[in-house]
């Protein structure tokens, strides 16, 4: 198949193209029209069609491949492996759905899921999809403040939580974080359903609110719960992502468009067919986890590997051992994960039989060329970078071995995926950038199936966040990019105040608000600084209300780090804190964050003609030379 023709049809004949792709999923009622686009940039795909994500991921496979493995949940934290066939998955999901129904959860109700990579997290997501409830999975590494923000925005009827997670053998109790979040929230759920793993058996139970999953499941075991058929454009799930304000954005995904995009991407991009095996190392709380740990592989009738644990435990060969044990065809990870392995003994890459492994896909942050070359040479397998966002739900830029394998260019995620009409726009002129010229990567709407439909309960924020950056109606990725003569795109980093830490998007504003909540802090600026392992790390520059000694400054700086960890979770903890006497600002009072970032990375701080106090930058230089007050 010719890639260029395949992509051209998706742009020039979108309705015919997507009507063909829609045949890959089951429709209880076929769509009456493929695309409705009378209120740009809002669009509806497969209008009038009725379907269900759970049915497409589970039920329709039982007759043909009931005894095939659907999900393999491996935990090196609890030393447990669960192999679950499609038939067993059907039973588990129905039991879970029956429990949800018994707690009054139904079509359109929101359910927040706060769980690590365990099988029940997948059962819970699919059970919500089955009954038409809207799930919102929150990454287990987030602290109670983050969880409370998401509770208040989603206003869930139910919160499902594990008693605890584990990382590196250290138990992380979830239930106290849930209790604190519910106490902070203005709209706490009526019930908290606790799935106990026995990691924190003495967790505190709140009378009248908390219910035990095992107890309720025993009461409803064996029940068959009917599928709720949903119109294609009803919300399937919410997934919160950091923005430039402190309030997270609830990315809203539809049912039908997402199912079709998952079906297409599995064969066309990841080259995984029914009965084959895909291993995504993501957490279920992230967009990759939703799409390629849960929905994508299962919609395709493939086997999905769910892994809980570090890439180096029990040793740096664990991912490759899993690939060998289960005959993985495609593994999907992040550049940070590979950089972690790069520090280990390279012999682990060749210790196992990887004859069935064809592809290593990497995403979440820009893939640096040295890392790409190292893993490509070490594994002897095709390494494909791919670029996408929480908002898009599936790759925007990639190579497509299932269609036509184009040459790999390390440093570039590749070429546009079907349905993505991409341009690189000069920020100043709004004109198309010439090959080799830096610009902002944009998508010409309508956005293809699988992309977000809006921001939950906030259409205006959807418009202002993504479609208000140019005079023309264009979706801004908020990423700088360059396109070469062959049409390959190279991603250069964010245009806004969102940073990418080991594939986790963090809003610097959120961290600044957390730092500023410390009683000693007068003002704070948080920037993303390049890091060899994680891509970027947050670094803090802060002024204090009262000057102190070096020792007291150091203690305050340590407290700032702890404040962020307590409020936002360890994932947001800054790498370093610098206490300064003044922050560089323009005469209008705007913080010069880009100049701070340049100085922290030993680069030219740029045009300083608008600087209010030139001494402020000299102060920053002096402090950087002196070293951080806290952190590494």
C-alpha positions as CSV (number, residue, x, y, z in Angstrom):
1,X,0.0,0.0,0.0
2,X,1.3,3.5,-0.8
3,X,1.6,5.7,2.2
4,X,1.3,9.0,0.3
5,X,-2.0,7.9,-1.4
6,X,-3.3,6.5,1.9
7,X,-2.7,9.8,3.7
8,X,-3.9,11.9,0.7
9,X,-7.3,10.1,0.7
10,X,-7.7,10.7,4.4
11,X,-7.3,14.5,3.9
12,X,-9.0,15.0,0.5
13,X,-11.8,12.4,0.8
14,X,-12.2,12.2,4.6
15,X,-15.8,10.8,4.6
16,X,-15.1,8.0,2.2
17,X,-11.8,7.2,3.9
18,X,-13.3,7.1,7.4
19,X,-16.4,5.2,6.3
20,X,-14.0,2.4,5.2
21,X,-12.1,2.5,8.5
22,X,-15.4,2.4,10.5
23,X,-16.1,-1.1,9.1
24,X,-13.3,-2.4,11.5
25,X,-15.5,-2.0,14.6
26,X,-19.0,-3.3,15.5
27,X,-21.9,-0.9,15.2
28,X,-25.1,-1.7,17.0
29,X,-26.6,0.9,14.7
30,X,-24.6,2.2,11.7
31,X,-23.9,5.9,11.4
32,X,-26.3,8.1,9.4
33,X,-23.5,10.4,8.4
34,X,-19.7,10.1,8.7
35,X,-18.8,13.8,9.4
36,X,-20.8,16.7,10.7
37,X,-18.8,19.9,10.6
38,X,-21.3,22.8,10.7
39,X,-19.9,24.5,13.9
40,X,-16.1,24.7,13.4
41,X,-13.8,23.7,15.0
42,X,-16.3,21.4,16.8
43,X,-16.9,18.3,14.7
44,X,-18.8,15.0,15.1
45,X,-17.7,11.7,13.5
46,X,-20.0,8.8,12.7
47,X,-23.2,10.7,13.6
48,X,-26.1,8.6,14.6
49,X,-24.0,5.5,14.9
50,X,-24.4,3.5,18.1
51,X,-21.6,1.4,19.5
52,X,-19.8,0.6,22.8
53,X,-16.0,0.5,23.5
54,X,-16.3,-2.5,25.9
55,X,-18.3,-4.5,23.4
56,X,-15.6,-3.9,20.8
57,X,-12.8,-4.6,23.2
58,X,-14.2,-7.7,24.8
59,X,-17.6,-9.2,23.8
60,X,-17.1,-9.5,20.1
61,X,-13.9,-11.5,20.5
62,X,-15.2,-14.1,22.9
63,X,-16.7,-16.5,20.3
64,X,-13.7,-16.5,18.0
65,X,-10.8,-16.1,20.4
66,X,-12.3,-16.7,23.9
67,X,-9.3,-18.8,25.0
68,X,-6.7,-16.4,23.6
69,X,-4.9,-14.2,26.1
70,X,-6.4,-10.8,26.2
71,X,-4.4,-9.3,29.1
72,X,-1.3,-10.3,30.9
73,X,-0.8,-8.3,34.1
74,X,2.8,-8.6,35.3
75,X,4.0,-7.0,38.6
76,X,7.6,-7.2,39.7
77,X,6.5,-5.2,42.7
78,X,4.2,-7.9,44.1
79,X,5.8,-10.8,42.2
80,X,2.6,-11.7,40.5
81,X,1.6,-12.5,37.0
82,X,-2.1,-12.8,35.9
83,X,-2.9,-14.3,32.5
84,X,-6.4,-13.5,31.5
85,X,-8.2,-14.8,28.3
86,X,-10.9,-12.9,26.5
87,X,-13.5,-15.2,28.1
88,X,-12.1,-14.5,31.5
89,X,-11.9,-10.8,30.8
90,X,-15.6,-10.9,29.8
91,X,-16.4,-12.4,33.2
92,X,-14.2,-10.0,35.2
93,X,-15.6,-6.9,33.4
94,X,-19.2,-8.1,33.9
95,X,-18.7,-8.7,37.6
96,X,-17.1,-5.2,37.9
97,X,-20.0,-3.6,35.9
98,X,-22.5,-5.3,38.2
99,X,-20.7,-3.8,41.2
100,X,-20.8,-0.4,39.6
101,X,-24.6,-0.7,38.9
102,X,-25.2,-1.8,42.5
103,X,-23.6,1.5,43.6
104,X,-26.0,3.5,41.4
105,X,-23.6,4.2,38.6
106,X,-25.1,4.6,35.2
107,X,-24.9,6.2,31.7
108,X,-23.2,9.6,31.8
109,X,-22.1,9.3,35.4
110,X,-18.4,10.0,36.0
111,X,-16.1,7.6,37.8
112,X,-12.6,8.5,38.9
113,X,-10.1,5.7,39.0
114,X,-7.0,6.0,41.1
115,X,-5.1,2.8,40.7
116,X,-1.6,1.6,39.6
117,X,-1.0,-0.8,36.7
118,X,-3.0,-3.7,38.0
119,X,-5.6,-5.9,36.2
120,X,-8.5,-4.4,38.1
121,X,-7.7,-1.0,36.7
122,X,-8.4,-2.4,33.2
123,X,-11.5,-4.2,34.4
124,X,-12.8,-0.9,36.0
125,X,-12.2,1.1,32.8
126,X,-14.0,-1.5,30.6
127,X,-16.8,-1.8,33.1
128,X,-17.4,1.9,33.0
129,X,-17.4,1.8,29.2
130,X,-19.8,-1.1,29.2
131,X,-22.5,0.7,31.2
132,X,-22.0,4.1,29.6
133,X,-20.3,5.7,32.6
134,X,-17.5,8.2,31.8
135,X,-14.2,7.2,33.5
136,X,-11.4,9.5,34.5
137,X,-8.2,7.7,35.4
138,X,-5.8,9.7,37.6
139,X,-2.1,8.8,37.6
140,X,-1.3,7.1,40.9
141,X,1.8,9.2,41.3
142,X,-0.3,12.4,41.8
143,X,-0.9,13.7,45.3
144,X,-4.2,14.4,47.0
145,X,-4.3,18.1,45.9
146,X,-4.1,17.0,42.2
147,X,-6.7,14.3,42.8
148,X,-9.1,16.8,44.5
149,X,-8.8,19.2,41.5
150,X,-9.9,16.4,39.2
151,X,-12.7,15.3,41.5
152,X,-14.1,18.8,41.6
153,X,-14.0,19.2,37.8
154,X,-15.4,15.7,37.0
155,X,-17.9,15.6,39.9
156,X,-17.9,11.8,40.0
157,X,-20.6,9.6,41.5
158,X,-17.9,7.1,42.5
159,X,-14.1,6.9,43.1
160,X,-12.4,3.6,42.6
161,X,-9.0,3.2,44.4
162,X,-6.5,0.6,45.2
163,X,-5.5,0.3,48.8
164,X,-1.9,1.0,47.8
165,X,0.7,1.0,45.0
166,X,4.3,0.0,45.1
167,X,7.4,1.4,43.5
168,X,10.9,-0.1,43.8
169,X,9.6,-2.3,46.6
170,X,8.3,0.6,48.6
171,X,4.6,0.5,49.4
172,X,2.7,3.8,48.6
173,X,-0.6,3.9,50.4
174,X,-3.3,5.3,48.2
175,X,-6.2,5.3,50.6
176,X,-4.8,8.2,52.8
177,X,-4.4,10.3,49.6
178,X,-7.9,9.5,48.6
179,X,-9.2,10.5,52.0
180,X,-7.3,13.8,51.9
181,X,-8.5,14.5,48.4
182,X,-12.2,13.8,49.3
183,X,-11.8,16.1,52.3
184,X,-10.4,18.9,50.2
185,X,-12.9,18.5,47.3
186,X,-16.1,20.6,47.1
187,X,-17.8,17.7,45.3
188,X,-16.6,14.5,46.8
189,X,-18.1,11.2,45.5
190,X,-20.9,9.5,47.4
191,X,-18.8,6.2,47.5
192,X,-15.2,5.1,47.4
193,X,-14.8,1.6,46.1
194,X,-11.6,0.1,47.5
195,X,-9.8,-2.7,45.6
196,X,-7.6,-4.2,48.2
197,X,-4.3,-5.8,47.2
198,X,-3.3,-6.6,50.7
199,X,-0.5,-4.0,50.6
200,X,-2.1,-1.8,53.1
201,X,-4.5,-4.1,55.0
202,X,-5.1,-1.7,57.8
203,X,-6.3,1.2,55.7
204,X,-8.9,3.5,57.4
205,X,-12.4,2.9,56.3
206,X,-14.9,5.8,56.3
207,X,-18.3,4.5,57.4
208,X,-21.1,4.9,55.0
209,X,-18.8,6.0,52.1
210,X,-16.2,3.3,51.6
211,X,-17.1,-0.1,50.2
212,X,-14.9,-3.1,49.6
213,X,-14.8,-4.5,46.0
214,X,-14.1,-8.1,47.0
215,X,-17.2,-8.1,49.2
216,X,-19.5,-6.6,46.6
217,X,-18.1,-8.7,43.8
218,X,-18.9,-11.9,45.8
219,X,-22.5,-10.7,45.9
220,X,-22.8,-10.1,42.2
221,X,-20.4,-12.7,40.8
222,X,-21.7,-14.3,37.6
223,X,-24.1,-11.6,36.6
224,X,-24.2,-10.6,33.0
225,X,-24.6,-6.8,32.6
226,X,-26.2,-5.6,29.3
227,X,-24.1,-3.3,27.1
228,X,-25.3,0.3,27.0
229,X,-25.3,1.3,23.3
230,X,-24.0,4.9,23.0
231,X,-24.3,7.4,20.2
232,X,-20.8,7.8,18.6
233,X,-20.2,11.3,20.0
234,X,-21.2,10.7,23.6
235,X,-18.2,11.0,26.0
236,X,-16.2,7.8,26.6
237,X,-13.7,9.1,29.1
238,X,-12.0,12.2,30.5
239,X,-8.2,12.5,30.9
240,X,-6.8,15.5,32.6
241,X,-3.7,17.2,31.3
242,X,-1.6,20.1,32.6
243,X,-2.2,23.5,31.1
244,X,-0.7,26.9,31.5
245,X,-3.0,27.7,34.4
246,X,-3.2,25.9,37.7
247,X,-6.5,24.2,36.7
248,X,-6.0,21.0,34.7
249,X,-7.9,20.5,31.5
250,X,-10.3,17.6,31.1
251,X,-9.7,16.2,27.7
252,X,-13.0,14.7,26.5
253,X,-12.9,11.7,24.2
254,X,-15.8,10.3,22.2
255,X,-16.9,6.7,21.8
256,X,-17.1,5.9,18.1
257,X,-14.4,8.0,16.7
258,X,-11.9,6.8,19.3
259,X,-12.8,3.1,18.6
260,X,-12.2,3.6,14.9
261,X,-8.9,5.4,15.4
262,X,-7.7,2.6,17.7
263,X,-8.6,0.0,15.2
264,X,-6.8,1.8,12.4
265,X,-3.7,2.6,14.4
266,X,-3.2,-0.9,15.6
267,X,-2.6,-2.4,12.1
268,X,-1.5,0.7,10.2
269,X,1.0,2.2,12.7
270,X,1.9,-0.5,15.2
271,X,1.5,-3.4,12.7
272,X,-0.3,-5.6,15.3
273,X,-3.0,-7.9,14.1
274,X,-5.5,-10.1,16.0
275,X,-3.7,-12.7,18.1
276,X,-0.4,-10.9,18.1
277,X,1.1,-9.2,21.3
278,X,1.7,-5.6,22.2
279,X,3.6,-4.4,25.2
280,X,3.2,-0.8,26.3
281,X,5.3,0.2,29.3
282,X,3.0,3.2,30.1
283,X,0.9,3.7,33.2
284,X,-2.8,3.4,32.7
285,X,-3.1,6.9,34.0
286,X,-1.6,8.4,30.9
287,X,-2.9,8.7,27.4
288,X,-0.6,6.0,26.0
289,X,-1.9,3.7,28.8
290,X,-5.5,4.3,27.8
291,X,-4.9,3.8,24.1
292,X,-2.2,1.1,23.9
293,X,-2.5,-0.8,27.2
294,X,-6.2,-1.0,27.2
295,X,-8.4,0.0,24.2
296,X,-6.2,-0.3,21.2
297,X,-4.9,-3.9,21.6
298,X,-8.2,-5.2,22.8
299,X,-10.3,-3.6,20.1
300,X,-7.8,-5.2,17.7
301,X,-8.2,-8.7,19.2
302,X,-4.6,-8.7,20.3
303,X,-2.9,-9.5,23.6
304,X,-1.9,-6.6,25.8
305,X,0.9,-6.7,28.4
306,X,0.4,-4.5,31.5
307,X,3.5,-4.1,33.5
308,X,3.9,-2.7,37.1
309,X,7.5,-2.2,38.1
310,X,10.7,-0.5,37.3
311,X,12.6,-1.2,34.0
312,X,15.6,-2.3,36.1
313,X,13.9,-4.7,38.5
314,X,14.8,-7.5,39.1
315,X,17.4,-6.5,36.5
316,X,17.7,-4.4,33.3
317,X,16.5,-7.3,31.2
318,X,13.0,-7.5,32.5
319,X,11.3,-5.8,29.5
320,X,13.1,-8.0,27.1
321,X,12.4,-11.1,29.2
322,X,8.7,-10.3,29.0
323,X,9.0,-9.8,25.2
324,X,10.6,-13.2,24.9
325,X,8.2,-15.0,27.3
326,X,5.1,-13.8,25.4
327,X,6.3,-13.3,21.9
328,X,5.8,-9.6,21.8
329,X,5.6,-8.1,18.3
330,X,5.6,-4.4,19.2
331,X,6.8,-2.7,22.3
332,X,5.9,0.9,23.1
333,X,7.9,2.9,25.6
334,X,9.5,6.3,26.2
335,X,12.9,7.8,25.5
336,X,13.4,8.2,29.3
337,X,12.9,4.5,29.8
338,X,15.5,3.7,27.2
339,X,17.9,6.3,28.7
340,X,17.5,4.5,32.1
341,X,18.5,1.2,30.4
342,X,21.4,2.9,28.6
343,X,23.1,3.3,32.0
344,X,22.9,-0.5,32.6
345,X,24.9,-3.4,31.2
346,X,24.1,-3.5,27.4
347,X,24.3,-7.3,27.4
348,X,20.8,-7.4,28.7
349,X,19.6,-6.3,25.2
350,X,20.8,-9.6,23.7
351,X,20.2,-12.0,26.5
352,X,16.7,-13.2,25.4
353,X,15.1,-14.6,22.3
354,X,13.6,-11.5,20.6
355,X,12.9,-13.2,17.2
356,X,9.2,-12.2,17.3
357,X,9.9,-8.6,18.2
358,X,9.7,-6.4,15.2
359,X,9.3,-2.8,16.4
360,X,10.2,-0.5,19.3
361,X,8.0,2.6,19.3
362,X,9.0,5.5,21.5
363,X,6.9,8.6,22.4
364,X,6.1,11.0,25.2
365,X,9.1,13.4,24.6
366,X,11.5,14.1,21.8
367,X,13.8,11.2,21.1
368,X,17.5,12.2,21.0
369,X,19.6,10.7,18.3
370,X,22.3,9.1,20.6
371,X,19.6,7.2,22.5
372,X,17.9,6.1,19.3
373,X,21.2,4.9,17.8
374,X,22.1,3.0,21.0
375,X,18.9,1.1,21.3
376,X,18.6,0.4,17.6
377,X,22.1,-1.0,17.5
378,X,21.7,-2.9,20.8
379,X,18.4,-4.6,19.9
380,X,18.9,-4.8,16.1
381,X,15.2,-3.9,15.7
382,X,13.4,-1.1,14.0
383,X,13.1,1.9,16.3
384,X,10.2,4.3,15.4
385,X,9.7,7.6,17.2
386,X,6.1,8.9,17.2
387,X,4.7,12.2,18.3
388,X,1.3,12.7,19.8
389,X,-0.5,14.4,22.7
390,X,-3.0,13.6,25.4
391,X,-5.4,15.7,23.3
392,X,-4.9,13.6,20.2
393,X,-5.2,10.2,21.7
394,X,-3.1,8.5,19.0
395,X,-0.1,9.5,16.9
396,X,0.0,12.7,15.0
397,X,3.4,12.0,13.4
398,X,4.9,8.5,13.0
399,X,6.0,6.0,10.4
400,X,3.5,3.4,9.4
401,X,5.0,-0.1,8.8
402,X,1.5,-1.6,8.4
403,X,0.9,0.7,5.4
404,X,4.3,1.4,3.9
405,X,7.6,1.5,5.9
406,X,9.3,4.8,5.0
407,X,13.0,5.4,6.0
408,X,13.7,6.2,9.6
409,X,15.3,9.6,10.3
410,X,16.5,9.6,13.8
411,X,15.6,12.9,15.4
412,X,12.2,13.0,13.6
413,X,9.0,11.2,14.6
414,X,8.2,11.0,10.9
415,X,5.2,11.8,8.7
416,X,1.6,12.7,9.3
417,X,-0.8,10.0,10.4
418,X,-4.1,9.6,8.4
419,X,-6.6,12.4,9.0
420,X,-3.9,14.8,10.3
421,X,-3.6,17.8,7.9
422,X,-0.4,19.3,9.3
423,X,1.4,22.6,8.7
424,X,4.3,24.4,10.3
425,X,3.4,28.1,10.7
426,X,5.6,31.1,11.3
427,X,4.5,32.5,14.6
428,X,5.0,36.1,13.6
429,X,3.5,36.1,10.1
430,X,1.0,33.3,10.3
431,X,2.4,32.1,7.0
432,X,3.6,28.6,6.1
433,X,7.2,28.1,7.2
434,X,9.7,27.1,4.5
435,X,11.5,23.8,4.8
436,X,14.1,24.1,7.5
437,X,12.4,27.1,9.1
438,X,11.2,27.0,12.7
439,X,7.5,27.4,13.3
440,X,4.5,26.1,15.3
441,X,3.1,22.7,14.4
442,X,-0.6,23.1,13.7
443,X,-3.5,20.9,12.5
444,X,-6.0,22.1,10.0
445,X,-9.4,21.2,11.4
446,X,-11.5,19.2,11.5
447,X,-9.5,17.0,13.9
448,X,-9.6,13.4,12.9
449,X,-11.5,10.7,14.8
450,X,-9.9,9.8,18.2
451,X,-8.9,13.3,19.0
452,X,-10.4,15.3,21.9
453,X,-13.9,16.6,21.2
454,X,-13.7,19.5,23.7
455,X,-12.5,20.4,27.2
456,X,-15.0,18.8,29.7
457,X,-17.7,21.4,30.6
458,X,-15.7,24.2,29.0
459,X,-16.0,24.7,25.2
460,X,-14.6,28.1,25.6
461,X,-11.4,26.8,27.1
462,X,-11.1,24.3,24.2
463,X,-11.3,27.3,21.8
464,X,-8.9,29.5,23.7
465,X,-6.4,26.9,24.5
466,X,-6.1,25.4,21.0
467,X,-7.7,27.5,18.3
468,X,-7.0,31.1,19.3
469,X,-3.3,31.4,18.4
470,X,-3.6,32.5,14.7
471,X,-6.0,34.6,12.7
472,X,-6.9,31.4,10.8
473,X,-8.8,28.7,12.6
474,X,-6.0,26.2,13.3
475,X,-5.3,23.7,16.2
476,X,-2.0,24.7,17.7
477,X,0.0,21.9,19.1
478,X,1.9,24.5,21.2
479,X,5.1,22.8,20.0
480,X,7.9,24.3,17.9
481,X,8.8,22.2,14.8
482,X,10.8,22.2,11.6
483,X,9.9,20.3,8.5
484,X,12.5,19.1,6.0
485,X,12.4,18.8,2.2
486,X,11.1,15.2,2.5
487,X,8.2,16.2,4.7
488,X,9.6,14.8,7.9
489,X,8.9,16.9,10.9
490,X,11.3,17.5,13.8
491,X,9.8,18.6,17.2
492,X,11.8,21.3,19.0
493,X,9.9,21.8,22.3
494,X,7.0,23.7,23.8
495,X,5.9,27.2,23.0
496,X,4.1,27.6,26.3
497,X,4.8,27.0,30.0
498,X,4.3,23.3,30.0
499,X,7.4,21.1,30.5
500,X,7.9,17.5,29.7
501,X,9.5,15.5,32.5
502,X,10.2,11.8,31.5
503,X,7.1,11.9,29.3
504,X,4.9,13.5,32.0
505,X,3.5,16.9,31.1
506,X,3.7,19.3,34.0
507,X,2.4,22.9,34.1
508,X,5.0,25.2,35.5
509,X,2.2,27.4,36.8
510,X,0.9,24.6,39.0
511,X,4.4,24.1,40.5
512,X,4.8,27.9,41.0
513,X,1.4,28.0,42.8
514,X,2.6,25.2,45.1
515,X,5.9,26.9,45.8
516,X,4.2,30.2,46.5
517,X,2.0,28.6,49.0
518,X,5.0,28.3,51.3
519,X,4.7,31.1,53.9
520,X,8.3,32.3,53.4
521,X,8.1,32.6,49.6
522,X,7.5,36.1,48.1
523,X,7.6,35.0,44.4
524,X,8.6,32.0,42.3
525,X,9.5,31.3,38.7
526,X,9.6,27.6,37.5
527,X,11.3,26.7,34.3
528,X,12.1,23.5,32.4
529,X,15.8,22.8,32.1
530,X,17.3,20.2,29.8
531,X,18.2,16.9,31.5
532,X,20.2,14.0,30.0
533,X,17.9,11.3,31.5
534,X,14.4,12.9,31.8
535,X,14.5,15.3,28.9
536,X,13.5,18.2,31.1
537,X,13.3,18.8,34.9
538,X,11.6,21.6,36.8
539,X,14.0,24.2,38.3
540,X,12.8,26.9,40.8
541,X,14.0,30.5,41.2
542,X,12.4,32.0,44.3
543,X,12.6,35.2,46.3
544,X,11.8,35.2,50.0
545,X,9.7,37.6,52.1
546,X,12.6,38.1,54.5
547,X,16.3,37.6,53.7
548,X,18.0,34.9,55.8
549,X,21.3,33.2,56.3
550,X,22.6,30.7,53.8
551,X,21.6,27.9,56.2
552,X,18.1,29.2,56.7
553,X,17.7,29.7,53.0
554,X,18.8,26.1,52.4
555,X,16.3,24.8,54.9
556,X,13.5,26.9,53.3
557,X,14.5,25.6,49.8
558,X,14.2,22.0,51.1
559,X,10.8,22.8,52.5
560,X,9.7,24.1,49.1
561,X,10.7,20.8,47.5
562,X,8.6,18.9,50.1
563,X,5.7,21.3,49.6
564,X,5.5,20.4,45.9
565,X,5.9,16.7,46.6
566,X,3.1,16.8,49.2
567,X,0.7,18.9,47.0
568,X,1.4,17.7,43.5
569,X,3.3,14.4,43.9
570,X,6.8,13.2,43.6
571,X,6.6,13.4,39.7
572,X,6.4,17.2,40.0
573,X,9.2,17.6,42.6
574,X,11.7,20.2,41.2
575,X,15.3,19.1,40.6
576,X,16.8,22.3,42.1
577,X,15.8,25.4,44.0
578,X,17.7,28.6,43.8
579,X,17.0,31.5,46.2
580,X,17.6,34.9,44.7
581,X,17.2,38.5,45.8
582,X,15.3,39.5,42.7
583,X,13.7,37.8,39.6
584,X,14.3,39.3,36.1
585,X,11.3,41.1,34.8
586,X,10.3,43.4,32.0
587,X,9.3,47.0,32.8
588,X,5.7,45.9,32.6
589,X,6.3,43.3,35.3
590,X,6.4,40.1,33.2
591,X,8.8,37.4,34.4
592,X,11.5,36.6,31.9
593,X,11.2,32.8,32.2
594,X,12.9,32.2,28.8
595,X,16.0,34.2,29.9
596,X,16.1,32.3,33.2
597,X,16.0,29.0,31.2
598,X,18.7,30.2,28.9
599,X,21.0,31.1,31.8
600,X,20.3,27.8,33.6
601,X,21.3,26.0,30.3
602,X,24.4,28.2,29.8
603,X,22.8,29.8,26.7
604,X,22.5,33.4,25.6
605,X,19.5,35.0,27.5
606,X,18.5,36.9,24.3
607,X,17.1,40.4,23.9
608,X,17.1,42.1,27.3
609,X,16.1,45.6,26.1
610,X,12.8,45.4,28.1
611,X,14.6,44.3,31.3
612,X,13.5,46.5,34.3
613,X,16.6,45.8,36.4
614,X,19.8,44.6,34.7
615,X,21.2,43.6,38.1
616,X,18.6,40.9,38.5
617,X,20.2,38.8,35.7
618,X,23.6,39.3,37.2
619,X,22.2,38.1,40.5
620,X,20.8,34.9,38.7
621,X,24.2,34.3,37.1
622,X,26.0,34.6,40.5
623,X,23.5,32.2,42.2
624,X,23.9,29.7,39.4
625,X,27.6,29.7,39.8
626,X,27.2,29.3,43.6
627,X,25.0,26.3,43.2
628,X,21.5,25.3,44.3
629,X,20.1,25.9,47.7
630,X,18.3,22.5,47.5
631,X,18.1,19.6,45.2
632,X,20.7,17.8,43.1
